[in-house]
């Protein structure tokens, strides 16, 4: 009786692991989580105060489907100021987090059988969201250093290509796509008339002098083909507030709003007021968070690369490291032989008490994803426990 559409969808591996970790903790296990993709910081106080004040003032009713005008204006100002791309308020709409915005955008532009190219390694939800639209995800490999491979993208383009979905800075690799590769992708989009769905939720988390570039900023022609996705979850530690947004051509936004009216009615009113405060208020908490994440990244990467058999490339953005663990294949773990990254993740959970995500969830078999959205104290402890567990593998 369950629909074929849903039966095509794989459960989210990251959600599955998070649930398993919570279950083990309830059983009394002491675990360190390197699996969760959310900042461990609290939402800044001035943002919480804005929601509290809105509640006291009775701002608890339905809002427009598009989101409140005040928030859309704040987003438009932010995009022009920081991303150098100008959108009017009727080219912006609000959703319940970036993931929901991506699905709404895909539903708005994809017909059954349309192809969406997805460079990988990639976030676990991208291909499944495409499947929900009855579209076809087409997986395109990145280069060995996880940078965008434009030649591979060009080779994958067909008459059915409707969009290319990119995420920079990238989850799970931490790669930040450079301006030239994005300009090349934009030229390809113009040449073949397909959309660039640009997931920019990690835009603020760039390190070592790297620059985040939004394809929409290149030209009006490219902007018309770009569907820019962003949100408050990562930047302002507002994961539970569920606020995302889409900036795109009016035709796309109009179609999205039709869907949003049927799916959501509106986004939670207090969260919208909080988002206005996030964009308009002090950015000092964000700046502190970025500095702390960079320190954690440096420490975790160094510790991982010091462990015999582990190889971890530099990551210039987001808050993830992807570590190659293939050298451990064939080793014995308590009578069982480690044959893949899934078994390696399970071994580290049971033996080292640390939770990580197998790379196969991100189309990166042989790797493990480590999130450094945890305190430095926990990272140090987790790395020590992992190092000791690896020494036990024969």
N, C-alpha and C positions, 0 to 999 in steps of 0.2 A: 504493500500500500504506500510505501515511501516513494517520493518522486525520483525519477532517474537523475534529475539534476542534482539533487542532494547526494545521491549515491555515488556520483562522480567526484565529490569533494573529499579530500583528505582532511582529517582532523588536524588542527594546528598543533605541531609538535612542541612549540614553545609553551602553549597553554597547557598541554598535556603534562609536560615536565614540571611546570609550576604547580600544578595540582598535585602531582606525585610528591613533590618536596613538601608542600603544606601537609599532606597526609602523614608523611614520615615524621615531621616535626610534632604533629599532634600525638604521635606514638612515643614521643620522648627523645627522638634522635636529634643530636646537635649537628646542624648542617650549615654550611656557608654557601650562599647562593651567588654564583657567577652566571646564572641563567636568565635573570630577569632584565628585560630591556626597558627599565624606567629609572629615572634619577632617584637616589635614596634621600635626596634633600626634601624638606618640607616646602609646600607652596609658600612663597614670600608673604609676610604678614600684611603688607598693604593690599595685596590681591584678595586675601581672605576678608579684610575689613570692608572692601568694596562690596563683596557679596552679602556680608552681614548688614551693611547699611541699606542695600537694595531690598533685602528681606524686611527690614523694619519699616521701610517706606511702602511696603505692599507690592513690590515689583515681582509678583508671583503668578501672573496671568500668562495666557498665550502671547507670543510675540509673532511678528510677521514670519512667514516661511523662510524668507531670505535671511533672517536675522535682523537685529535692531540696527537702525541707521547709524547710530553712534559707533557701533563696533565695526561696521563695514567702512565707515570713514577712517577709523583708526587703522584698519588694515591697509586701505588705499594709501594713506600717508606713510605707513611703514614700508610698503612695497616701493614707493617712489623714492623714499629717503635712503633705504638700505639696499634695495635690489636694482635700483635705477630703471624701473619699469612702471609706467603709468596706467592705472586701471581706474575707471569710474566706479561708483558704488553699485551700479546695476550690472557690473561685470564681476561681482563678488557675491558669493552666497556662503552661508554658515552651515556646517554639518556637525554630527555627533562624533567628533574625532576624525583624524585623517583617514583611518581605514574605511569608515562609512563614506567619506567624501570620495575616495577612490572608487568604491563600488558604484556610487551614484554617477560618477563621471563615466565609468565603463558602460553602465546601463544606458546612459544618455547617447553614447556615440556608437556602440557596437550592435551589429545585427548578428543573428545566428550564423556561425561559420566564419565570421571575421577573425583575422589573426592579429594578435597582440604580441610583439616581440619583447622578450624579457631577458636582458643581459644577466648572466649568473656567474658567481653566487648571488643569490637574491633573497629578499625577505620571504618567509614561508607562505605568506598569504597571497602574493601576487598571482601565481598561476591559478589558484583556487578561486580568486575573485573573478578572473577572466572566465573561468568555467561557469560561474553563476550566471553570466550573461549569455550563455550558450555560444560564447566565442571560443577560439582555439589559442591557448598559450603556445608560443613558439620560443623555446629556450635557446639563447644565443650565448656562447661562451665568451667570457672576458679574457684578457691576456693573462699570462702566468702571474703578473704582478697585480692582477685584479683591476687594471685600468680598462677603459672602454675600448673594445676592438671594433673600430668602424668598418673595417673590411669584412668582418664576420657579420655585422649588422646588414651591410649592403647585400651580401650574398643571401641573407635570409629574407629580404624583401620580396614580396610577390604582389600580384594584383589584388589579393585579399587582405593585404596589410592595412589595418586601420590605425594602429598606434604602436609606438615604442614606449615602454614604461621604464623609467630610470629612477634611481635613488642615489642622490649624492648630497652630502656624505652618505656612505653606504653602510647598510646593515645587511650582512654580517662582517664585511671585510674591513670597514674603516677607510676604504678608498675615497678620495675626493677627485672627481673627474676634472681634468684640466680644461681650460678655456678652448684650446684648439680642438680637442676631441668633441666638445659640445657644439662648437661652431660647425664642425664637419657633420655631426648628426643633424643639426638644424638645416644645413644645405641639402642633406638627403631627404629630410621631411618635406622641404619645399619642392624638391625635384619630383618626389613620388606622391605628394599630397596626403601625408598621414600626420596624425597627432603625435606630439611628444607629451606624455603624461609624466610630469616632473614632480616626484615626491621629495620635498625639501624640508622635512620635519627636523632633520639634524643640522640645519644650515649654520647654526651658531657654534657648533662643536667642531672647529677646525683648529689645527695645531701646526706649529713649526713654520708659521708664515704663509701657509696655504690660504687660498681664497675660494670661497664658495661663489659659484656663478650660476645665475638663473638663465636658462635658454631664452626665456621671454624677453630678456633685456637686449637681445641682439638687433632686432628690427621689428617694425610693425607687422611685416609679413610672417616672421617667425612667431611673434606674439600671438597672432591669430590662430596658429596651429599648436600653441602650447596650452596645456591644461595644468596650471600650477596648483599643487596641493601642499598645504602646510597646516600647522596647528599649534596649540599651546602646550601640549602634553610634555614634550621633551624640554623645550626651551625654558618653561617656567615651572617645571615640576608639577604639572597639573594633569597628570594622567587620568585621575578619577573624575575630573570635571567634564571630560568629553566635549572638547571644543576643537573643531577643525574648520578649514575653509578652502574654498575653490576660487581661483581667479582665472577667468577664461573669456573667450569671445562671447558676446551677448547671446548668440544662437545656442551655444552650449549651456550657458547659465540658465537661459529660459527653459531648456529641456530638463536640466537638473532640478529646477524649482518645481516643475510639474511632478517629478518623482518625489521630491522632498515633501510636497504637500500631501501625498498619499502615504509615504512611509513614516514621516516624523511629525507632521503638523508644524512643529517648531522645535528648536533646540532649547534646553533648559534655560530659563530666563536669568537666574542668578549667575550661572556660569558665563553668560554673555557679558553681564556687568563686570564680572571678575576679569574677563579677557580684555575689556577696555582698560581697566586699571593696569593689567600686565603690560600692555603695549604703550600706554601713555605715562606710566609711572617710572620710578627709578629702575635702572638696569643693573644696579650694583650687585644684587643677589645673583643675577645671571653671570656677571663677570667673575664673581667669586667661584661659582660653580664650574665655570670653564677652566679656571686656573687649577682648581682641585682635580678635575678630571684629567688634565694634562699631566699633573704630577703622578696620579695613579697609573695612567697609561705608561709613562716612562718606567715606573717601578715594575709593573706587572710584565711588560715586554722584556725588560732586562732579566727578571727572574725566570721567565719561561725559556728564554734563549740560553740561560745558564744550565738548564736541566738537560743532561745527555739524552739525545734522541728526539728532543723537541725543537722544532724550527718555527719561528714566529716572525712574519714580515712586519715592517713598520706600518702603522695605521695613522693616517693624517686627519681623521675625522671621526665623528660619532663617538660612541663609548664602548667599542668592541675590539677584540683581537681574535684573529683566526689562526690557530696553532696547528701545524702539521704533525700528526701523531702516527704516520704510516710506518715509521721505523719500529714501532712496537707490535706490529702485526706478527703473529706466530709465537709471541711470548706467552708464557703460562701464568695464569692468574687463578691461584687456588684450585688447580685441577682443570680449569677451562682455558682454552686457547683464545686469545684475542684475535679476532678475524676482521673486525671493522670498527669504525668510529663509534657506533652505537654501543658495542660491547666495552669499548674503552671508557665511554661516558658512564656506563653502568658500574664499571670497576672503580672509577674515581668517586662515584657517589657512595658506594658501599665501603670502600677501603680508606679513602681519604676524607670522606665526609664533605665533599664539595660537589655542587651541582653545576653542570655545564650542558650545552646543547650540542648534540652530534651534528657534524657538518652536513651529513646527508639531508637533513631537514632543509638546508639552504642550497641544495644542489652542489655541495662541496664535500663529497665523500673523502674520508681520510683526514678530515680536520675536526677540531672542536672549537666552538665559539665561546669565548670568555667575555663576560660583561664586567667592566670595572666600575659599575654603578653600585659600589659598596664601599664601606669605610676603608681607609688605609690600614687600620688595625686588622680588619677582617681579611683584607687582601694579603697582608703579610702572613697571617696565620694560615690562610688557605694555601698559599704557595709553599709554605713549610710542610703542610700535611700532604700536598700533592707530591712534593719532592721525595718524601719518605715512602709514599705508596709506590712510586715508580721504581724505587730501588728494590722493591720486593718482587718485581716481575722478572722471571727467569727466562 
